[in-house]
Every structure is written in C-alpha cells, then in structure tokens.
Amino acid sequence: FANIKLIAKVIINFIVNFVRFSSIRTLYHHYQIILCYNNSMKPLISWDALEHIHNKKNNDWYWAVGIITITAAALAFIFNNIIFGIFIIVGSFALVVHASKKPKVIHCEINDRGIIIDGILYPFLTLDSFWIDAHARPSKVIIKSHKTFMPYIVAYIDEVDPEDVRDVLLDYISETEHHEPLSQKILEMFGF
C-alpha cells in the first residue's frame, strides 16, 4: 500500500511540476531521481518548522489593502479597462486570504539523495550551494538551485542546531553565502 501511495504522489508531483522544467529531458532526469527515493531511507537529520513567519495583521493593514484595491480598480474602470479592474479585485481578495492564513508546520529532512521539504525531494544533483543564516531568528537555510523559476529554496531551521545541518550539507553541496531574494524581503516588509 505504501508503494502505491508513493507512486500516486510521484504521478501527481509529475503533473504539477511539468511546467517548471525547461525540457522533457530535464523532467525525465528529475523523476528518475525521485523514483529511486523510497520511504525506507533513513534521514541524516530532520526537523519540523513553520513554512513562513506569520505576521499578525491589524485592522489598519486590511483597510490599507482595501483602499488601494478600490482606488486601483476605480482607475482601471475609469480608463475603460474592465478586465484589469476585475483582475485587481480578485487578486487583492486572494492576497488577503493568503496573508491571513496561518503557516503550517512542515517536515524537513536531509538524506543521502537530497533535501526533502514538506514531502518534496530536491535532489543534490539539482542543487548548487547553500547558506545558513544563523543570525536570523529563527535560523534558516537558503539553498541555491539550478532551476530557472525557483532559484532559491528557503527553509526555517527549528528544533535542531544549525551547525548540525551545516555539517550534513557540507558532505553533499558547497557552502556559498546567499541572501534571500529582494522580492521575499519586500513581501516580509509589507507583512506577508
């Protein structure tokens, strides 16, 4: 039963990630690596952490988003761009719903094949380097990937010593100083 569950998960993951790869050859190589993964592999280190830091929003934040949305949508309607006005309203609604959602606790582990974050395997063959930002609270590991549309993978480190994570990762990929992407810093500044 566990193998059927794993195969179903791989097929669903294949369909979801199909657009993330630049060629069928890369996609085939990626899924050959995932098919080698099985549930009996022992993690070298594992931990549970929040998927992101949740900033509690006050009423002023919601009012600001509402005023900006209404103003932008009104301008779009004034300039006879009705579809863009509707897009602004729907996008803002989705933004508010997503920003209000509490983060879930995800499981992270490192084994000899790669890094598994929330059930998704990132093979070491697709990773370039890593950096552990131990000064941030909570600590986080920033991993540089070879992928075009997802160049950085960020996971918070909780329950384990960041030095232990560093020691395990050094056996597989190089350590290079990375910083979070500017877009992620801007989103955190605005409370996302």
Helices and strands as residue ranges (DSSP letters): H 2-17, G 18-20, H 24-36, E 45-50, H 59-78, H 82-100, E 105-110, E 114-117, E 120-123, G 124-126, E 127-133, E 140-145, E 152-156, H 162-170, E 174-175, H 182-189
